[in-house]
């Protein structure tokens, strides 16, 4: 190295290492999304997303995913387009929300974390099928917590839809608690990823 060099060889090696590690991997570059278009299209898209519910839909095999689009403001007060957790549907005789069937039923919990007589067998972002235990009749409504492993408890508000068997009841989930339903959709997305790895490269 020359005597008048500003950087030592170690410093040059460190800079080269940082340059190579800061380059995005092919997977990272694929996951980055850029929306291009004229200013009229961008203004229209911004106004629609701000005022209406705009979604992005993907279809593959017999599955549909509908992603809600949101505008978020970053620390520099610039608007960014953000995808929310998807609503996952499956096609069959009719299109219905994809349901996660639990390996073993999981008790819904009250505010104190105590298990109730309602045990989740299947869950989707729209509803839940519960096994009714230690109760003569399923309640008309419930406000309880769903606490799957490796996940913070999710608040659910259920409204009885129908009894489907001797001890089974189907409930619709109220979407008034948007943040909780968003967390439920995130949980279901992770479960769908595990159940269908071929759809989530």
Buried (B, 14 or more C-beta within 10 A) or exposed (E): EEEEEEEEEEEEEEEEEEEEEEEEEEEEEEEEEEEEEEEEEBEEBEEEBEEEEBBBEEEEEEBBBBBBBBBEEEEEEEEEBBEBBBBBBBEEEEEEBBBBEBEEBBBBBEEEEEBBBBBBBBBBBBBBBBBBEEEEEBBEEBBBBBBBEEBEBBBBBBEBEEEEEEEBBBBBBBEEBEEBBBBBBBBBBBBBEEEBEEBEE
